Amino acid sequence: MPAEAIRRSARAEARAAWLFLAPGLGIIFLFFLLPIAAAFLLSLTDFDLYAVADWRNLRLIGLDNYFRLLRDPIFWKALGNTFYFVLVGGPLTVVLSLAAALMIQSRLTRFRGLFRTAFFAPAVTTMVAVATVWRYLYHPQFGWINRGLELLGLPAIDWLGSTRWAMPAIILLSIWKNFGANMIILAAGLQNIPESLYEAARLDGAGWWAQLRHVTLPMLAPTFLFVGVMTCIGYFQLFAEPFVLTRQGEPLNSTLSVALLMYKEGFRWWNMGYAAAVAFVLFAVILAATTLQVRASRRGEG
Amino acid sequence: MKRSRIASLLLHAALVLGAAATLFPLFWMITASLMPAGEANSDPPPILPSRVTFEHYAELFTRLNLGQAFFNSTLLAAAVTLLSLLLNSMAGYAFAKLRFRGRGKIFGFLLAALVLPTQVAILPLFLLLREMHLISTYWGVILPGMASIFGIFLVRQYALSIPDELLDAARIDGASEFRIYSQIVLPLCKPILVTLAIFTFLGTWNDFLWPLVVLTDQSRYTLPVALANLFGEHVQDTELMMAGSVLTVLPVLLLFLFLQRHYIQGLLMGGVKE
C-alpha cells in the first residue's frame, strides 16, 4: 500500500520536524516571547519592592502606571532625549554610512579591504569599553577631541559636563561605533546594482552626480530602508552609552534615555510595574516608528 | 585623465583621514594603557608612552581580579555559542527541509517577532529566572541565549540550498532523521555555522544590559559589567581604565580580524535577503 506508506512517512517527517524545533522554539518562547507578553501584564500591576519580597503584595491597578507616566516630567525628559538621539543620530549615522560605502565601492579606490576593515573595526568592539575610552577622549583639558578642536582653532567644549553638549557627545560616539556595519550592508547593495545601468546613464551624458541621483540612490532604496529601520530600532534602545559615558544620564538627566529610565526604575528602585510601563511605551514607539518608515518608503516608491 | 587623477587623490585623502580618525580611539586606548600612571593626563596629551609599562595589566589581574571576569566572559560566550549553534541549526534545518503543517505560518510569525526589542522582555525575564533560582548563575546568561530567531533564520536560508534528493536518498538507505541532520546537513552547513558562531560569540561577549541585571554577584561578572563597575571607583586612573578596555576589546577585535570574511558574510545574509 504505497499511499499508506507515504502517509506514514509524512507523519514521521512531521514528528521529526517537531523534535528538531522543540528545543529552540521552546527557549525562544519561554525566555523571549512570553516575557514580552508578561511585560504588558506587569505594567498593569503595582509590582514594587514589597512584591519582590512576597508575590502576595501584588495588586492589579489597571492603567495607573501609564497615567503616572504621563504626569512624570522625568519620563518626558527621557522620551525627549531618546527622540533627540534617534532623530539626529540616526540620519547622521546612515548618511555617513552611505558616504563611506560610496567611497569604498568607488572604482578608483585601492586597498579597498584595508579601508573596509578600518571603518568596520569599531562595530565589533564592546560598547562599555569604547564608551570608557571616549569618556577620556572627551576630557575638557586632557582629551584628544578638545585637543583636535584646538588645533583647528576652535574653542574647547565641556562635552560631558554641559547639558547642551552631552547628547551630541553620545551621538558622536554612536556614529563612530555604528557606521561601519551599515557601510558593509550598503556597499553590498551597491555591488548588486548592474553595471549596465551606469553605462546607459553615461551614454545619456549623466555625470557623477546625476548617476548617483538617478541610478544609485533609487536602486539602493530597499537596502537603505533596511539599514534605516535597523538603525532606528537599535537607537531607540540607547542604554550602554549614557550608562558609561555620562554616568547614567548626567548632567541633570540630559542624556537619560527611556531604556536607562526603565533600568533605574526596575532594578535600582524595584518599581517593576512602573518600569514595565516605561518598557511598553518604548515598545509602542519603536513599533510605530518602524511602521511609519516602511509606509513612507512605500509611498515614495508608488 | 587628469580630472580622474585629482578625484582619485581627493578620494584617497578622504579615505586615509577617515580611517585614521576611526582607528585613533582604539590606537590611543592601547598606547595609553602602556603609559606610567598619570601620564595620559598631561597637557597636551601624549600619543605614545614615554616608557612602556605593563603595571596596569598586572594590577587588573592581581589586585582587581579582572582575570575572573575574563574567565567568565570566555566561558559564557563559548557556552552560549556552542549550545545556540546546536539548537538554531536543528530548528533552521527543520524549517528549511522538513515538511509539517503550519511551517510557513510559524516561520512568518518568528520573522515578525524579529523586530521586537529585547529590552522589553528584561523585567519579566528577571522575575522568571528569580523563580527558577538562576539569578547570578552562569545559567542565567546561558539559558536565554541558547536559541535566537536570527540564528534560526540564518541557518534556514542557507539550508534551503541543500538538495532534497540527497536527504531522500539517505532516508531510503534507512538513515534516521537525527543521523541525516548530524552527518549530512551539519557538514553542508559548515560555512554558515562558522559565521553564526562568530556572531554569537561577539554578541554574547559584548552584551551589557542583561549580564548587568542577572549577574548580581561580583564573582560572576562578565568583562563589560566588571569594567563598568571598575569605572565607578577608578575613574581618575586613566591608564588603568584603558588597560581594562584593551582587555575587554582586544579578544573580540582579534577574533574579528582573523575571521572577518565569515563575519561580514553573516551581516550580509541578515541584511540583503530580508
Interface residues (C-beta under 8 A of the other chain):
Chain A: S9 A10 A12 E13 A14 A16 A17 W18 L19 F20 L21 P23 G24 L25 I27 I28 L30 F31 F32 L33 L34 P35 I36 A38 A39 L42 A100 M103 I104 S106 L108 T109 R110 L114 F115 T117 A118 F119 F120 A121 P122 V124 T125 T126 M127 V128 A129 V130 T132 V133 W134 R135 Y136 L137 H139 Q141 F142 G143 W144 R147 W176 G180 A181 I184 I185 A188 G189 N192 T223 F226 V227 M230 I233 F236 Q237 F239 A240 F243 V244 A259 M262 Y263 G266 F267 M272 A275 A276 A279 F280 L282 F283 I286 L287 T290
Chain B: S4 A7 S8 L11 H12 A14 L15 G18 A19 T22 L23 F24 P25 L26 W28 M29 A32 A40 N41 S42 D43 P44 P45 L87 N88 M90 A91 Y93 A94 F95 L98 R99 F100 R101 R103 I106 L110 A113 V115 L116 P117 T118 Q119 V120 A121 I122 L123 P124 L125 F126 L127 L128 L143 P144 M146 A147 S148 I149 I152 R171 E177 F178 Y181 L202 W205 N206 F208 L209 V213 L223 P224 V225 L227 A228 F231 V235 T238 M241 M242 G244 S245 T248 V249 V252 L253 L255 F256 L257 Q260 Y263 I264 L267 L268 G271 V272 E274
